[in-house]
Amino acid sequence: MAIQLKLSSTLRRYLPDYDPFGDYMIDYIEGESINGLIDRLGLTGQAIKIYMLNGRSVRPEALIKDGDRVSLFPTVGGG
C-alpha cells in the first residue's frame, strides 16, 4: 500500500532521493493526515503553502487514503 508524493521546487531538497520526473511512492499509514506525512518525512510545515490531494486543494489536516496522490507547494516570494 502506498501513496504518490509530488514536491514542487524548493521542497525537493528535503528528500535527497526525490526524482521530479518519476513516481515518488511513500508507504501508506492508515489514519495519517497530510500533516502527519509532512512530519514523518521531516518537511517543515512553514515552508509549505499549498496542499493538494488528488488534484484538489485541501487543508493539511486532510486524511490520506491508500493510492492517493499528495502534492505540496512552497510559499512563493517575489516582487
Secondary structure, 3 states (H helix, E strand, C coil): CEEEEEECHHHHHHCCCCCCCCCEEEECCCCCEHHHHHHHHCCCHHHEEEEEECCEECCCCCECCCCCEEEEEECCCCC
